[in-house]
Amino acid sequence: MRDDDTAGEAVLPAPVRDHLGQQLRGVLTTESDKPQFLGDDPVPDAFAPQLRKLETRLKTHEEGTGAVEDALDRILDALGVNPDGKGTQP
């Protein structure tokens, strides 16, 4: 038994691990496109423009919502209005 993090866990013998590794390498495609981010599936080129549009749209929505919220907060502060209804008005 080993004293590292796998102590007490079942470990496959080396020949079994080698065999399984060979089988997996034979099944997995290694010539596909590399994903943009680690863990992502590669995206076919035909979908790239649509994905860029969607990413832009989502980013614009998030930034726009934040900008509107900030602007409304500044307007309410300038008018002395508390949106929570707490506090006093001038």
HELIX and SHEET records of a PDB file:
HELIX    1   1 ALA A   14  VAL A   27  1                                  14    
HELIX    2   2 ASP A   45  PHE A   47  5                                   3    
HELIX    3   3 ALA A   48  LEU A   79  1                                  32    
END                                                                             
